Amino acid sequence: MSLASESILDNRLLSRIKELKARRRAVILAHNYQPDEIQDLADFCGDSLGLSVQASRTDAEVIVFCGVRFMAETAAILSPDKLVLMPEPKAGCPMADMIDAEQLRQLKGQHPDALVVCYVNSSAEVKAESDYCCTSANAVEVVRSLPADREIIFVPDQHLGRFVQERTGRDLVLWPGYCATHVLIAEYDIDKARRELPGAVVMAHPECSEPVKAMADELLSTGQMLKFVKTSNATRFIVATEVGILHALRKVRPDAEFVAASARGVCPNMKKTTLDKLVASLENLQYEIRVPPEVAARARRALERMVEVLPA
């Protein structure tokens, strides 16, 4: 197919999506790691929890979440009165799957007095077993807010957990989970990128391995990266996270140069969403993501506690 034919096809799909969105009274959410064309057509683009909060404040009847399953579950938890759809139902998160509710209950049994802080990258059932939820942007603040005399279990990401330990001085009980995409970014990737882009600022996500984080100039969530580059005087950036964020960064700072720390930093699940799947989801109202009410209520409590402990 020629480039002109592909452009015509994409334009038709975009028109169809706009028409269906209006008919369904839908809002489209896209995570920062989604394909460029999905980010561009979304009503809101950002991190998973921020997107769910934004959607809960709209009068939309349908939420179409272009991301992975735990993100759509979070939207369903925060918007129980809305229909939540995922264009690609097989888009999961390996890290979220590394711990389930039963495993967390067993860990809690070994540490009966501990408070449980779970990263938002977890299933609804794990959130329901937790005392507090957190994001990569606020994990440090959440843990700092907790009583100094209480033991803390942190699940599921060990690398974010170690970052929190370093920043807070708290000794956390860590689950050995990790992001399969972020751990593929290695020290030699940073060395190579620095040689190719001298003077560049290295931004790394806290989900990266400890050696990579140690080499970074800034440790930031995706949302924090977008804020940081807006005010930075630097014009060259090496980005150690999933490559999808580069599209958003370039839109924020078109005058700057951004390179991925590693071409291996690609989440295959995040790339499963396509324009035609989005059309099918809106057209047929597929695939609905539901969270059982009793699970949603307990998971919502962990999310609300996170908001309560953070400064206004």
Summary of the structure (lengths in Angstrom):
residues: 312
radius of gyration: 19.6
end to end distance: 52.6
largest distance: 64.9
contacts: 1094
relative contact order: 0.16
helix: 47%
strand: 16%
